[in-house]
Amino acid sequence: MGVRSSLAVLAGTAASQSSRLLRRGSGEVIGGRIALELQPGLLAELAADRVVACVSGTNGKTTTTRLLVAALATRGPVASNAGGANMPEGHVVALSGVPRDRPAVLEVDEVYLPQVVAAVAPRTIVLLNLSRDQLDRMAETRRIVAAWRAMLVGATERPVVIANADDPLVTWAAMPAGRVVWVGAGLAWRSDAAICPSCGGLLTFAAESWACEECPLRRPEPEVALRDGEIDVRGERLPVELALPGRANRGNAALATAAADVLGIAPADALAAMRAVTGVGGRYAVHRRPEATYRLFLAKNPAGWVEIFDMLAEADRPLVLAINARTADGRDTSWLWDVPFEKLRGRHVVVTGERGADLALRLAYAEVDHELVPGTDAALRTAKRRRDQHPAAGADDPDLDVVANYTAFQALRGTVAPVSGHQ
């Protein structure tokens, strides 16, 4: 690395440390931004001669990244943007702190994936899923899938692609890759995959299969698949014993297992290491506050909410839903009408957040018993009182389940200011 690059890394590291000392944030973004301003080609330099895996998709990329890191860490330290800063600035900070002879697993924002792949020349790319997410800020899914496909068509290096065969958009994007490991990871949300990305024809789904009615595009036969709570790796059945809840996370584990296999970690060893992952950036963890003890979930788009409903079915605790619409969330809340909140019928829900009234209206049309409580603390107290009136089995269980979108989630996690009581 040249003198200019070394100075850029030092400047970025100093900025990151200052941000943390001043409690302005994790420093992952500001440190990388300053380093890239000083040396625009720094990301490529830091990734040179390093084994890199990139993980991208609309939902599950933070969790899949963490699971893959756990698998690779059985052989030593792994560089990764564990804090979730998934654009080039965060990648620079992640790679700056770990020697080049150590591998890296980078969570990558789906829009930035082509740019990052061109810079870091990854050994493998894990493609999870694509669905609508913050359309007032992000590209439409068809633009993203076209960019992914073009990325693989034009790649000078030929990475091994780990692709979710159950998502038609991911399948079409991955097909030009020189080597694809198809994974049957599941796809609970199919509303953004109704039209064939190849010809525009209608896609039909039947059980674990899908096909286009107009062209040859259809679900590839998976090499790795989640089946009946086990992962089938080329005919070998391995149990999935995760601390993380839900079928979606077992699907994430299947994709991470396939990637670990490509990178030299035996599937059984990878899955054993993944058992130690108990939380991911605050997701699924139990948080304790004076108002209540709660298990926290992040859901920021219709596909994510559908996956969360599966996890919520595992317990019958009072439920708090918190919705904001700040810039980081996307200011358009019309997507709430696409979420099948009817699945919550029979369960009492407390609604809060800056756009709680929007969600309360949606729940009213879904005929879900609910109450709107301004302010996060008050909402937690309200739900806790209900728990106290109807105690459930398991004294050590959390009092509540809480589902929030991005900025509401960060407030409940304690990393940003809490949502106000103003609706």
Contacts in CASP RR format, 6 or more apart in sequence:
PFRMAT RR
TARGET T0000
AUTHOR 0000-0000-0000
METHOD contacts of the structure
MODEL  1
MGVRSSLAVLAGTAASQSSRLLRRGSGEVIGGRIALELQPGLLAELAADR
VVACVSGTNGKTTTTRLLVAALATRGPVASNAGGANMPEGHVVALSGVPR
DRPAVLEVDEVYLPQVVAAVAPRTIVLLNLSRDQLDRMAETRRIVAAWRA
MLVGATERPVVIANADDPLVTWAAMPAGRVVWVGAGLAWRSDAAICPSCG
GLLTFAAESWACEECPLRRPEPEVALRDGEIDVRGERLPVELALPGRANR
GNAALATAAADVLGIAPADALAAMRAVTGVGGRYAVHRRPEATYRLFLAK
NPAGWVEIFDMLAEADRPLVLAINARTADGRDTSWLWDVPFEKLRGRHVV
VTGERGADLALRLAYAEVDHELVPGTDAALRTAKRRRDQHPAAGADDPDL
DVVANYTAFQALRGTVAPVSGHQ
1 9 0 8 1.000
1 45 0 8 1.000
1 46 0 8 1.000
4 38 0 8 1.000
4 39 0 8 1.000
5 39 0 8 1.000
5 41 0 8 1.000
5 42 0 8 1.000
5 45 0 8 1.000
7 38 0 8 1.000
8 34 0 8 1.000
8 35 0 8 1.000
8 36 0 8 1.000
8 38 0 8 1.000
8 39 0 8 1.000
8 42 0 8 1.000
9 35 0 8 1.000
9 42 0 8 1.000
9 46 0 8 1.000
9 96 0 8 1.000
11 31 0 8 1.000
11 34 0 8 1.000
11 35 0 8 1.000
11 38 0 8 1.000
12 30 0 8 1.000
12 31 0 8 1.000
12 32 0 8 1.000
12 34 0 8 1.000
12 35 0 8 1.000
12 93 0 8 1.000
12 96 0 8 1.000
13 31 0 8 1.000
13 96 0 8 1.000
13 97 0 8 1.000
15 27 0 8 1.000
15 30 0 8 1.000
15 31 0 8 1.000
15 32 0 8 1.000
15 34 0 8 1.000
16 26 0 8 1.000
16 27 0 8 1.000
16 28 0 8 1.000
16 30 0 8 1.000
16 31 0 8 1.000
16 32 0 8 1.000
16 93 0 8 1.000
17 27 0 8 1.000
19 25 0 8 1.000
19 26 0 8 1.000
19 27 0 8 1.000
19 30 0 8 1.000
19 31 0 8 1.000
20 26 0 8 1.000
20 27 0 8 1.000
24 30 0 8 1.000
25 415 0 8 1.000
26 83 0 8 1.000
26 85 0 8 1.000
27 93 0 8 1.000
28 81 0 8 1.000
28 83 0 8 1.000
28 84 0 8 1.000
28 85 0 8 1.000
28 89 0 8 1.000
28 90 0 8 1.000
28 93 0 8 1.000
28 94 0 8 1.000
29 85 0 8 1.000
29 87 0 8 1.000
29 89 0 8 1.000
29 90 0 8 1.000
30 89 0 8 1.000
31 89 0 8 1.000
31 92 0 8 1.000
31 93 0 8 1.000
32 88 0 8 1.000
32 89 0 8 1.000
32 90 0 8 1.000
32 92 0 8 1.000
32 93 0 8 1.000
33 89 0 8 1.000
35 42 0 8 1.000
35 89 0 8 1.000
35 92 0 8 1.000
35 93 0 8 1.000
35 96 0 8 1.000
36 42 0 8 1.000
36 43 0 8 1.000
36 88 0 8 1.000
36 89 0 8 1.000
36 92 0 8 1.000
39 45 0 8 1.000
41 119 0 8 1.000
42 92 0 8 1.000
43 88 0 8 1.000
43 91 0 8 1.000
43 92 0 8 1.000
43 95 0 8 1.000
43 116 0 8 1.000
43 119 0 8 1.000
43 120 0 8 1.000
44 119 0 8 1.000
44 120 0 8 1.000
46 92 0 8 1.000
46 95 0 8 1.000
46 96 0 8 1.000
46 100 0 8 1.000
47 95 0 8 1.000
47 104 0 8 1.000
47 119 0 8 1.000
47 120 0 8 1.000
47 121 0 8 1.000
48 100 0 8 1.000
49 100 0 8 1.000
50 79 0 8 1.000
50 95 0 8 1.000
50 100 0 8 1.000
50 101 0 8 1.000
50 102 0 8 1.000
50 103 0 8 1.000
50 104 0 8 1.000
50 120 0 8 1.000
51 103 0 8 1.000
51 104 0 8 1.000
51 123 0 8 1.000
51 263 0 8 1.000
52 103 0 8 1.000
52 104 0 8 1.000
52 105 0 8 1.000
52 106 0 8 1.000
52 120 0 8 1.000
52 121 0 8 1.000
52 122 0 8 1.000
52 123 0 8 1.000
53 68 0 8 1.000
53 103 0 8 1.000
53 104 0 8 1.000
53 105 0 8 1.000
53 106 0 8 1.000
53 122 0 8 1.000
53 123 0 8 1.000
53 124 0 8 1.000
53 125 0 8 1.000
53 126 0 8 1.000
53 259 0 8 1.000
53 263 0 8 1.000
54 106 0 8 1.000
54 108 0 8 1.000
54 113 0 8 1.000
54 116 0 8 1.000
54 117 0 8 1.000
54 120 0 8 1.000
54 122 0 8 1.000
54 124 0 8 1.000
54 125 0 8 1.000
54 126 0 8 1.000
55 61 0 8 1.000
55 64 0 8 1.000
55 65 0 8 1.000
55 68 0 8 1.000
55 105 0 8 1.000
55 106 0 8 1.000
55 107 0 8 1.000
55 108 0 8 1.000
55 125 0 8 1.000
55 126 0 8 1.000
55 128 0 8 1.000
55 259 0 8 1.000
56 107 0 8 1.000
56 108 0 8 1.000
56 109 0 8 1.000
56 110 0 8 1.000
56 113 0 8 1.000
56 125 0 8 1.000
56 126 0 8 1.000
56 127 0 8 1.000
56 128 0 8 1.000
57 110 0 8 1.000
57 127 0 8 1.000
57 128 0 8 1.000
57 129 0 8 1.000
57 130 0 8 1.000
58 110 0 8 1.000
58 128 0 8 1.000
58 129 0 8 1.000
58 130 0 8 1.000
58 131 0 8 1.000
58 132 0 8 1.000
58 133 0 8 1.000
58 141 0 8 1.000
58 301 0 8 1.000
58 303 0 8 1.000
59 128 0 8 1.000
59 129 0 8 1.000
59 131 0 8 1.000
59 133 0 8 1.000
59 248 0 8 1.000
59 301 0 8 1.000
59 303 0 8 1.000
59 304 0 8 1.000
59 307 0 8 1.000
60 128 0 8 1.000
60 129 0 8 1.000
60 248 0 8 1.000
60 252 0 8 1.000
61 86 0 8 1.000
61 107 0 8 1.000
61 108 0 8 1.000
61 110 0 8 1.000
61 128 0 8 1.000
62 84 0 8 1.000
62 86 0 8 1.000
62 107 0 8 1.000
62 280 0 8 1.000
62 281 0 8 1.000
62 283 0 8 1.000
63 244 0 8 1.000
63 249 0 8 1.000
63 252 0 8 1.000
63 280 0 8 1.000
63 283 0 8 1.000
64 126 0 8 1.000
64 128 0 8 1.000
64 252 0 8 1.000
64 255 0 8 1.000
64 256 0 8 1.000
65 80 0 8 1.000
65 81 0 8 1.000
65 82 0 8 1.000
65 105 0 8 1.000
65 106 0 8 1.000
65 107 0 8 1.000
66 80 0 8 1.000
66 82 0 8 1.000
66 277 0 8 1.000
66 279 0 8 1.000
66 280 0 8 1.000
66 281 0 8 1.000
67 252 0 8 1.000
67 253 0 8 1.000
67 256 0 8 1.000
67 274 0 8 1.000
67 277 0 8 1.000
68 105 0 8 1.000
68 126 0 8 1.000
68 256 0 8 1.000
68 259 0 8 1.000
68 260 0 8 1.000
69 78 0 8 1.000
69 80 0 8 1.000
69 82 0 8 1.000
69 105 0 8 1.000
70 273 0 8 1.000
70 274 0 8 1.000
70 276 0 8 1.000
70 277 0 8 1.000
71 256 0 8 1.000
71 257 0 8 1.000
71 260 0 8 1.000
71 265 0 8 1.000
71 269 0 8 1.000
71 270 0 8 1.000
71 271 0 8 1.000
71 273 0 8 1.000
71 274 0 8 1.000
72 78 0 8 1.000
72 103 0 8 1.000
72 105 0 8 1.000
72 260 0 8 1.000
72 263 0 8 1.000
72 265 0 8 1.000
73 273 0 8 1.000
74 265 0 8 1.000
74 269 0 8 1.000
74 270 0 8 1.000
74 273 0 8 1.000
75 265 0 8 1.000
76 102 0 8 1.000
77 98 0 8 1.000
77 102 0 8 1.000
78 98 0 8 1.000
78 102 0 8 1.000
78 103 0 8 1.000
78 104 0 8 1.000
78 105 0 8 1.000
79 94 0 8 1.000
79 95 0 8 1.000
79 97 0 8 1.000
79 98 0 8 1.000
79 102 0 8 1.000
79 103 0 8 1.000
79 104 0 8 1.000
79 105 0 8 1.000
80 94 0 8 1.000
80 104 0 8 1.000
80 105 0 8 1.000
80 106 0 8 1.000
80 107 0 8 1.000
81 90 0 8 1.000
81 91 0 8 1.000
81 93 0 8 1.000
81 94 0 8 1.000
81 106 0 8 1.000
81 107 0 8 1.000
82 94 0 8 1.000
82 281 0 8 1.000
83 281 0 8 1.000
84 90 0 8 1.000
84 107 0 8 1.000
84 281 0 8 1.000
85 91 0 8 1.000
85 93 0 8 1.000
85 94 0 8 1.000
86 106 0 8 1.000
86 107 0 8 1.000
86 108 0 8 1.000
86 109 0 8 1.000
86 112 0 8 1.000
87 108 0 8 1.000
87 109 0 8 1.000
87 112 0 8 1.000
88 112 0 8 1.000
88 115 0 8 1.000
88 116 0 8 1.000
88 119 0 8 1.000
91 106 0 8 1.000
91 108 0 8 1.000
91 116 0 8 1.000
91 120 0 8 1.000
94 104 0 8 1.000
94 106 0 8 1.000
95 104 0 8 1.000
98 104 0 8 1.000
103 263 0 8 1.000
104 120 0 8 1.000
106 116 0 8 1.000
106 120 0 8 1.000
106 122 0 8 1.000
108 116 0 8 1.000
108 117 0 8 1.000
110 130 0 8 1.000
110 138 0 8 1.000
110 144 0 8 1.000
110 148 0 8 1.000
111 138 0 8 1.000
111 139 0 8 1.000
111 144 0 8 1.000
111 147 0 8 1.000
113 125 0 8 1.000
113 147 0 8 1.000
113 148 0 8 1.000
113 151 0 8 1.000
114 147 0 8 1.000
114 148 0 8 1.000
114 150 0 8 1.000
114 151 0 8 1.000
117 125 0 8 1.000
117 151 0 8 1.000
117 155 0 8 1.000
117 159 0 8 1.000
118 151 0 8 1.000
121 156 0 8 1.000
121 157 0 8 1.000
121 159 0 8 1.000
122 157 0 8 1.000
122 159 0 8 1.000
123 159 0 8 1.000
123 160 0 8 1.000
123 262 0 8 1.000
123 263 0 8 1.000
124 159 0 8 1.000
124 160 0 8 1.000
124 161 0 8 1.000
124 162 0 8 1.000
124 259 0 8 1.000
124 262 0 8 1.000
124 263 0 8 1.000
125 159 0 8 1.000
125 160 0 8 1.000
125 161 0 8 1.000
125 162 0 8 1.000
125 177 0 8 1.000
126 161 0 8 1.000
126 162 0 8 1.000
126 255 0 8 1.000
126 256 0 8 1.000
126 258 0 8 1.000
126 259 0 8 1.000
127 148 0 8 1.000
127 161 0 8 1.000
127 162 0 8 1.000
127 163 0 8 1.000
127 164 0 8 1.000
127 170 0 8 1.000
127 173 0 8 1.000
127 174 0 8 1.000
128 164 0 8 1.000
128 167 0 8 1.000
128 170 0 8 1.000
128 185 0 8 1.000
128 252 0 8 1.000
128 255 0 8 1.000
129 164 0 8 1.000
129 167 0 8 1.000
129 169 0 8 1.000
129 170 0 8 1.000
129 187 0 8 1.000
129 303 0 8 1.000
130 141 0 8 1.000
130 144 0 8 1.000
130 145 0 8 1.000
130 167 0 8 1.000
130 169 0 8 1.000
130 170 0 8 1.000
130 173 0 8 1.000
130 192 0 8 1.000
131 141 0 8 1.000
131 189 0 8 1.000
131 191 0 8 1.000
131 192 0 8 1.000
131 193 0 8 1.000
131 301 0 8 1.000
131 302 0 8 1.000
131 303 0 8 1.000
132 140 0 8 1.000
132 141 0 8 1.000
132 192 0 8 1.000
132 301 0 8 1.000
132 302 0 8 1.000
132 303 0 8 1.000
132 335 0 8 1.000
132 338 0 8 1.000
133 300 0 8 1.000
133 301 0 8 1.000
133 303 0 8 1.000
134 300 0 8 1.000
134 301 0 8 1.000
134 329 0 8 1.000
134 330 0 8 1.000
134 332 0 8 1.000
135 332 0 8 1.000
135 335 0 8 1.000
136 330 0 8 1.000
136 331 0 8 1.000
136 332 0 8 1.000
137 327 0 8 1.000
137 330 0 8 1.000
138 144 0 8 1.000
139 147 0 8 1.000
141 169 0 8 1.000
141 192 0 8 1.000
142 197 0 8 1.000
145 169 0 8 1.000
145 170 0 8 1.000
145 172 0 8 1.000
145 173 0 8 1.000
145 197 0 8 1.000
146 173 0 8 1.000
146 197 0 8 1.000
148 173 0 8 1.000
148 174 0 8 1.000
149 172 0 8 1.000
149 173 0 8 1.000
149 175 0 8 1.000
149 176 0 8 1.000
152 161 0 8 1.000
152 173 0 8 1.000
152 174 0 8 1.000
152 176 0 8 1.000
152 177 0 8 1.000
152 178 0 8 1.000
153 176 0 8 1.000
155 177 0 8 1.000
158 177 0 8 1.000
158 178 0 8 1.000
158 179 0 8 1.000
159 177 0 8 1.000
160 177 0 8 1.000
160 179 0 8 1.000
160 180 0 8 1.000
160 181 0 8 1.000
160 262 0 8 1.000
161 174 0 8 1.000
161 177 0 8 1.000
161 178 0 8 1.000
161 179 0 8 1.000
161 180 0 8 1.000
161 181 0 8 1.000
162 180 0 8 1.000
162 181 0 8 1.000
162 183 0 8 1.000
162 255 0 8 1.000
162 258 0 8 1.000
162 259 0 8 1.000
162 262 0 8 1.000
163 170 0 8 1.000
163 171 0 8 1.000
163 173 0 8 1.000
163 174 0 8 1.000
163 177 0 8 1.000
163 180 0 8 1.000
163 181 0 8 1.000
163 182 0 8 1.000
163 183 0 8 1.000
164 170 0 8 1.000
164 171 0 8 1.000
164 183 0 8 1.000
164 184 0 8 1.000
164 185 0 8 1.000
164 186 0 8 1.000
164 187 0 8 1.000
164 255 0 8 1.000
165 171 0 8 1.000
165 182 0 8 1.000
165 183 0 8 1.000
165 184 0 8 1.000
165 185 0 8 1.000
165 219 0 8 1.000
165 220 0 8 1.000
165 221 0 8 1.000
165 222 0 8 1.000
166 184 0 8 1.000
166 185 0 8 1.000
166 186 0 8 1.000
166 187 0 8 1.000
166 208 0 8 1.000
166 210 0 8 1.000
166 219 0 8 1.000
167 186 0 8 1.000
167 187 0 8 1.000
167 193 0 8 1.000
168 193 0 8 1.000
168 196 0 8 1.000
168 197 0 8 1.000
168 203 0 8 1.000
168 210 0 8 1.000
168 212 0 8 1.000
168 217 0 8 1.000
168 219 0 8 1.000
169 192 0 8 1.000
169 193 0 8 1.000
169 197 0 8 1.000
171 182 0 8 1.000
171 217 0 8 1.000
171 219 0 8 1.000
171 220 0 8 1.000
172 196 0 8 1.000
172 197 0 8 1.000
172 198 0 8 1.000
172 217 0 8 1.000
173 197 0 8 1.000
174 180 0 8 1.000
180 220 0 8 1.000
181 223 0 8 1.000
181 224 0 8 1.000
181 258 0 8 1.000
181 261 0 8 1.000
181 262 0 8 1.000
182 220 0 8 1.000
182 221 0 8 1.000
182 222 0 8 1.000
182 223 0 8 1.000
182 224 0 8 1.000
183 222 0 8 1.000
183 223 0 8 1.000
183 224 0 8 1.000
183 225 0 8 1.000
183 251 0 8 1.000
183 254 0 8 1.000
183 255 0 8 1.000
183 258 0 8 1.000
184 208 0 8 1.000
184 222 0 8 1.000
184 224 0 8 1.000
184 225 0 8 1.000
184 226 0 8 1.000
184 251 0 8 1.000
184 254 0 8 1.000
185 225 0 8 1.000
185 226 0 8 1.000
185 251 0 8 1.000
185 252 0 8 1.000
185 254 0 8 1.000
185 255 0 8 1.000
186 208 0 8 1.000
186 226 0 8 1.000
186 247 0 8 1.000
186 251 0 8 1.000
187 193 0 8 1.000
188 247 0 8 1.000
188 248 0 8 1.000
188 303 0 8 1.000
188 306 0 8 1.000
188 307 0 8 1.000
188 310 0 8 1.000
189 302 0 8 1.000
189 303 0 8 1.000
189 304 0 8 1.000
189 306 0 8 1.000
189 307 0 8 1.000
190 205 0 8 1.000
191 302 0 8 1.000
191 338 0 8 1.000
192 303 0 8 1.000
193 203 0 8 1.000
193 210 0 8 1.000
194 202 0 8 1.000
194 203 0 8 1.000
195 201 0 8 1.000
195 202 0 8 1.000
195 203 0 8 1.000
196 202 0 8 1.000
196 203 0 8 1.000
196 212 0 8 1.000
196 214 0 8 1.000
196 215 0 8 1.000
196 217 0 8 1.000
197 217 0 8 1.000
198 212 0 8 1.000
198 215 0 8 1.000
198 217 0 8 1.000
199 212 0 8 1.000
199 214 0 8 1.000
199 215 0 8 1.000
199 217 0 8 1.000
200 212 0 8 1.000
200 214 0 8 1.000
201 212 0 8 1.000
201 213 0 8 1.000
201 214 0 8 1.000
201 215 0 8 1.000
202 212 0 8 1.000
202 213 0 8 1.000
202 214 0 8 1.000
203 210 0 8 1.000
203 211 0 8 1.000
203 212 0 8 1.000
203 213 0 8 1.000
204 210 0 8 1.000
204 211 0 8 1.000
204 212 0 8 1.000
204 213 0 8 1.000
208 219 0 8 1.000
209 218 0 8 1.000
209 219 0 8 1.000
210 218 0 8 1.000
210 219 0 8 1.000
211 217 0 8 1.000
211 218 0 8 1.000
211 219 0 8 1.000
212 218 0 8 1.000
223 233 0 8 1.000
223 234 0 8 1.000
223 258 0 8 1.000
224 231 0 8 1.000
224 232 0 8 1.000
224 233 0 8 1.000
224 234 0 8 1.000
224 254 0 8 1.000
224 255 0 8 1.000
224 257 0 8 1.000
224 258 0 8 1.000
224 261 0 8 1.000
225 231 0 8 1.000
225 232 0 8 1.000
225 254 0 8 1.000
226 232 0 8 1.000
226 240 0 8 1.000
226 247 0 8 1.000
226 250 0 8 1.000
226 251 0 8 1.000
226 253 0 8 1.000
226 254 0 8 1.000
227 237 0 8 1.000
229 239 0 8 1.000
229 240 0 8 1.000
229 250 0 8 1.000
230 237 0 8 1.000
230 238 0 8 1.000
230 239 0 8 1.000
230 240 0 8 1.000
231 237 0 8 1.000
231 238 0 8 1.000
231 240 0 8 1.000
231 250 0 8 1.000
231 253 0 8 1.000
231 254 0 8 1.000
231 257 0 8 1.000
231 267 0 8 1.000
231 271 0 8 1.000
232 238 0 8 1.000
233 257 0 8 1.000
233 258 0 8 1.000
233 261 0 8 1.000
233 267 0 8 1.000
236 267 0 8 1.000
238 257 0 8 1.000
238 267 0 8 1.000
238 268 0 8 1.000
238 271 0 8 1.000
239 271 0 8 1.000
240 250 0 8 1.000
240 253 0 8 1.000
240 254 0 8 1.000
240 271 0 8 1.000
241 271 0 8 1.000
241 275 0 8 1.000
242 249 0 8 1.000
242 250 0 8 1.000
242 253 0 8 1.000
242 274 0 8 1.000
242 275 0 8 1.000
242 277 0 8 1.000
243 275 0 8 1.000
243 276 0 8 1.000
243 277 0 8 1.000
243 278 0 8 1.000
243 279 0 8 1.000
244 277 0 8 1.000
244 278 0 8 1.000
244 279 0 8 1.000
244 280 0 8 1.000
244 284 0 8 1.000
245 284 0 8 1.000
245 311 0 8 1.000
245 314 0 8 1.000
246 307 0 8 1.000
246 310 0 8 1.000
246 311 0 8 1.000
246 314 0 8 1.000
247 307 0 8 1.000
247 310 0 8 1.000
248 304 0 8 1.000
248 307 0 8 1.000
248 310 0 8 1.000
248 311 0 8 1.000
253 271 0 8 1.000
253 274 0 8 1.000
256 270 0 8 1.000
256 274 0 8 1.000
257 267 0 8 1.000
257 270 0 8 1.000
257 271 0 8 1.000
257 274 0 8 1.000
260 267 0 8 1.000
260 270 0 8 1.000
261 267 0 8 1.000
261 270 0 8 1.000
265 273 0 8 1.000
278 284 0 8 1.000
278 285 0 8 1.000
279 285 0 8 1.000
281 413 0 8 1.000
282 296 0 8 1.000
282 298 0 8 1.000
282 413 0 8 1.000
283 296 0 8 1.000
283 297 0 8 1.000
283 298 0 8 1.000
284 295 0 8 1.000
284 296 0 8 1.000
284 297 0 8 1.000
285 295 0 8 1.000
285 296 0 8 1.000
286 293 0 8 1.000
286 294 0 8 1.000
286 295 0 8 1.000
286 296 0 8 1.000
286 398 0 8 1.000
287 293 0 8 1.000
287 294 0 8 1.000
287 295 0 8 1.000
287 296 0 8 1.000
287 412 0 8 1.000
287 413 0 8 1.000
289 377 0 8 1.000
289 380 0 8 1.000
291 377 0 8 1.000
291 380 0 8 1.000
291 381 0 8 1.000
291 384 0 8 1.000
292 380 0 8 1.000
292 381 0 8 1.000
292 383 0 8 1.000
292 384 0 8 1.000
292 387 0 8 1.000
292 398 0 8 1.000
292 399 0 8 1.000
292 400 0 8 1.000
293 398 0 8 1.000
293 399 0 8 1.000
293 400 0 8 1.000
294 320 0 8 1.000
294 380 0 8 1.000
294 398 0 8 1.000
294 399 0 8 1.000
294 400 0 8 1.000
294 401 0 8 1.000
294 402 0 8 1.000
294 412 0 8 1.000
295 315 0 8 1.000
295 317 0 8 1.000
295 398 0 8 1.000
295 400 0 8 1.000
295 401 0 8 1.000
295 402 0 8 1.000
296 402 0 8 1.000
296 404 0 8 1.000
296 409 0 8 1.000
296 412 0 8 1.000
296 413 0 8 1.000
297 308 0 8 1.000
297 311 0 8 1.000
297 312 0 8 1.000
297 401 0 8 1.000
297 402 0 8 1.000
297 403 0 8 1.000
297 404 0 8 1.000
298 403 0 8 1.000
298 404 0 8 1.000
298 405 0 8 1.000
298 406 0 8 1.000
298 409 0 8 1.000
299 305 0 8 1.000
299 307 0 8 1.000
299 308 0 8 1.000
299 403 0 8 1.000
299 404 0 8 1.000
299 405 0 8 1.000
300 329 0 8 1.000
300 405 0 8 1.000
300 406 0 8 1.000
301 335 0 8 1.000
302 335 0 8 1.000
302 338 0 8 1.000
302 339 0 8 1.000
305 339 0 8 1.000
305 340 0 8 1.000
305 341 0 8 1.000
305 403 0 8 1.000
306 339 0 8 1.000
306 340 0 8 1.000
308 403 0 8 1.000
309 340 0 8 1.000
309 343 0 8 1.000
309 344 0 8 1.000
312 319 0 8 1.000
312 344 0 8 1.000
312 401 0 8 1.000
312 403 0 8 1.000
315 392 0 8 1.000
315 397 0 8 1.000
315 401 0 8 1.000
316 347 0 8 1.000
316 392 0 8 1.000
317 387 0 8 1.000
317 392 0 8 1.000
317 397 0 8 1.000
317 398 0 8 1.000
317 399 0 8 1.000
317 400 0 8 1.000
317 401 0 8 1.000
318 348 0 8 1.000
318 350 0 8 1.000
318 383 0 8 1.000
318 384 0 8 1.000
318 386 0 8 1.000
318 387 0 8 1.000
318 399 0 8 1.000
318 400 0 8 1.000
318 401 0 8 1.000
319 344 0 8 1.000
319 347 0 8 1.000
319 348 0 8 1.000
319 349 0 8 1.000
319 350 0 8 1.000
319 383 0 8 1.000
319 400 0 8 1.000
319 401 0 8 1.000
319 402 0 8 1.000
319 403 0 8 1.000
320 349 0 8 1.000
320 350 0 8 1.000
320 351 0 8 1.000
320 352 0 8 1.000
320 379 0 8 1.000
320 380 0 8 1.000
320 383 0 8 1.000
320 400 0 8 1.000
320 401 0 8 1.000
320 402 0 8 1.000
320 403 0 8 1.000
321 349 0 8 1.000
321 350 0 8 1.000
321 351 0 8 1.000
321 352 0 8 1.000
321 356 0 8 1.000
321 359 0 8 1.000
321 402 0 8 1.000
321 403 0 8 1.000
321 404 0 8 1.000
322 351 0 8 1.000
322 352 0 8 1.000
322 353 0 8 1.000
322 356 0 8 1.000
322 376 0 8 1.000
322 379 0 8 1.000
322 402 0 8 1.000
322 403 0 8 1.000
322 404 0 8 1.000
322 405 0 8 1.000
322 408 0 8 1.000
322 409 0 8 1.000
322 411 0 8 1.000
322 412 0 8 1.000
322 419 0 8 1.000
323 333 0 8 1.000
323 336 0 8 1.000
323 351 0 8 1.000
323 353 0 8 1.000
323 354 0 8 1.000
323 355 0 8 1.000
323 356 0 8 1.000
323 358 0 8 1.000
323 359 0 8 1.000
323 404 0 8 1.000
323 405 0 8 1.000
323 408 0 8 1.000
324 353 0 8 1.000
324 354 0 8 1.000
324 355 0 8 1.000
324 405 0 8 1.000
324 406 0 8 1.000
324 407 0 8 1.000
324 408 0 8 1.000
324 419 0 8 1.000
325 331 0 8 1.000
325 332 0 8 1.000
325 333 0 8 1.000
325 354 0 8 1.000
325 355 0 8 1.000
325 358 0 8 1.000
326 354 0 8 1.000
326 406 0 8 1.000
326 407 0 8 1.000
328 406 0 8 1.000
328 407 0 8 1.000
329 405 0 8 1.000
329 406 0 8 1.000
329 407 0 8 1.000
329 408 0 8 1.000
333 355 0 8 1.000
333 358 0 8 1.000
333 359 0 8 1.000
336 358 0 8 1.000
336 359 0 8 1.000
336 362 0 8 1.000
337 362 0 8 1.000
339 362 0 8 1.000
340 366 0 8 1.000
341 362 0 8 1.000
341 363 0 8 1.000
341 366 0 8 1.000
341 368 0 8 1.000
342 366 0 8 1.000
342 367 0 8 1.000
342 368 0 8 1.000
344 363 0 8 1.000
344 366 0 8 1.000
344 368 0 8 1.000
345 366 0 8 1.000
345 367 0 8 1.000
345 368 0 8 1.000
345 369 0 8 1.000
346 368 0 8 1.000
346 369 0 8 1.000
347 368 0 8 1.000
347 369 0 8 1.000
348 369 0 8 1.000
348 370 0 8 1.000
348 371 0 8 1.000
348 386 0 8 1.000
349 363 0 8 1.000
349 368 0 8 1.000
349 369 0 8 1.000
349 370 0 8 1.000
349 371 0 8 1.000
350 370 0 8 1.000
350 371 0 8 1.000
350 373 0 8 1.000
350 379 0 8 1.000
350 382 0 8 1.000
350 383 0 8 1.000
350 386 0 8 1.000
351 359 0 8 1.000
351 360 0 8 1.000
351 363 0 8 1.000
351 370 0 8 1.000
351 371 0 8 1.000
351 372 0 8 1.000
351 373 0 8 1.000
351 379 0 8 1.000
352 372 0 8 1.000
352 373 0 8 1.000
352 374 0 8 1.000
352 375 0 8 1.000
352 376 0 8 1.000
352 378 0 8 1.000
352 379 0 8 1.000
352 419 0 8 1.000
352 421 0 8 1.000
353 374 0 8 1.000
353 375 0 8 1.000
353 376 0 8 1.000
353 379 0 8 1.000
353 408 0 8 1.000
353 419 0 8 1.000
353 421 0 8 1.000
353 423 0 8 1.000
354 408 0 8 1.000
354 419 0 8 1.000
354 420 0 8 1.000
354 421 0 8 1.000
354 422 0 8 1.000
354 423 0 8 1.000
355 423 0 8 1.000
356 372 0 8 1.000
356 423 0 8 1.000
357 372 0 8 1.000
357 423 0 8 1.000
360 370 0 8 1.000
360 372 0 8 1.000
363 370 0 8 1.000
364 370 0 8 1.000
371 382 0 8 1.000
372 423 0 8 1.000
373 379 0 8 1.000
373 382 0 8 1.000
374 421 0 8 1.000
374 422 0 8 1.000
374 423 0 8 1.000
375 418 0 8 1.000
375 419 0 8 1.000
375 420 0 8 1.000
375 421 0 8 1.000
376 408 0 8 1.000
376 411 0 8 1.000
376 412 0 8 1.000
376 418 0 8 1.000
376 419 0 8 1.000
376 421 0 8 1.000
377 418 0 8 1.000
378 421 0 8 1.000
380 400 0 8 1.000
380 402 0 8 1.000
383 399 0 8 1.000
383 400 0 8 1.000
384 399 0 8 1.000
384 400 0 8 1.000
387 399 0 8 1.000
387 400 0 8 1.000
402 412 0 8 1.000
404 411 0 8 1.000
404 412 0 8 1.000
407 416 0 8 1.000
407 419 0 8 1.000
408 419 0 8 1.000
410 416 0 8 1.000
411 417 0 8 1.000
411 418 0 8 1.000
411 419 0 8 1.000
412 418 0 8 1.000
END
